[in-house]
Amino acid sequence: MSLPEGLRQLPGLITEDDEPVFAEPWQAQAFAMTVKLHETGLFTWTEWADALGREIAAAGPDDAAENFYLRWLAALEKITQQKGALSEAERLDRKDAWDRAARATPHGMPIELGAETRD
C-alpha cells in the first residue's frame, strides 16, 4: 500500500520506504479505516490532519512517541462522530462489544464480535 498523498506530511507518522510502520495490528487497522473513510468522502485530509493535530496538541509536548496511534484512534473516533457516521452511544456500544469479545477469546485466536455469546 502506498502512503496516500495527504498523509505524507503528518508529523509522527513512522514510515519506511514510504510505507507506514505499525507496532501492533490495531494500529494498521485504525490507519486503514482512516484511509477508507477518507476515500468514501467522510472527511478531507485537511479535516483529518486538523483532528489528529488537536489530539496530539491536547496530549502535550511530553507525550511519548509510542502513543501516536492512541491519538490517531481518538481523532478517528471523534471525527466519525462529528461527521455523523455514528453516535456516541453507538461508539460506546461497539467498544463494549469488542471488549467483551476480546475477553472471551482465547489468547492467539482472532477476536470475533458475538463470540462471547456463542456456546
N, C-alpha and C positions, 0 to 999 in steps of 0.2 A: 504494500500500500504506500503510495507516495503521499508525503505530507501535503495536505491542502494548502494552497497559497495563503489563505487568510490566517492560517495558524503558524506560519513560518517565523513570525516575529514575536511570538508570545514569550515573555520572559519566564524563565524557569522550566520551560519545556525541554527535557533532555532528549537529544537526538544523536543518532549515529548514522552516518551515511544518508542524511536527510530523512531518516525514519525515526519515529518516536520510540523511546526505550521505556519499558514498564517493569517495575519491580514485582508486581502482583497481577494476576489475571483480571481482577476487578478494575484495575486502572485502565487496562486495554479496553475493557467493556465500556467504561464511562467515556473514554475517548471516542470509541466507535459510535456510541449513542449520540454524542455531541455532533460528530460529523454527519450522521444520518439525519438528525433533527434539523441541522442547517440545510442539508440537501432538500428536505421537504418544505423548506421555507418558513419554518417556525421562527427563526431569528437570523439576523445577518451576522457576519463575522465581527463587525463593529460592535453590535449589541453584545455578542458573546465576550469579546475582549473587555468591554466595559464591565460586564457582570463578573468575570473572573478577576479583573483588576480590583473591583470592590472587595471581593472575598480576600484577596491577598493583602490588600491595604488594611482591612479590618483585623487580620491576624497579627499585623505589626511586623516591624523590621527584624525582630528576633525569632520569627517563626522558622522552624527547621525546614530545610530543603525537602526532606522526605515527606513533608506534609502537603506538598504541591497538589497531589491528586485528591487529598481530602478537601482542599479549597476548590478544586475543579468540580468535585461531586456536589459540594454545597452550592456552587454557582449554577450547576446544571439543574439541581432541584428547584432553586429559586426562579430561574428564568423560565422553566417549563410551567411553573405555577403562575408566574406573572403573565405568560402568554396564553393562559387558559387551557393548556394541554392536560392539566389535571388539577384537582383542588388539593388543598392542604389535607383534608380528610382522606382523600384517595391516596395521596403520597404516604401518609402515616399508616393507612391500612396495608398498602403494598410493602412498606418497610417492615411492619409487624409480621406479615405473611412470610417474607423472606427470612426473618429472624427465626420464626417457628420452624420453618423448613430446614434451615441450617442446623438448628439444634437437634432435629430428628434424623439428620443424615449422618450415616457412619463416616468416619474420617476417610478421606481419599475418594469418596464417591461424589458424583455430581449432585448438586443441590437442585431439587425439583419442587416447584410450588405445589402444594397439596400433598406432598409425601408424608407429612405428619398425620394426615387423616386416613391414609391407606393402611390396610392390615395385610 
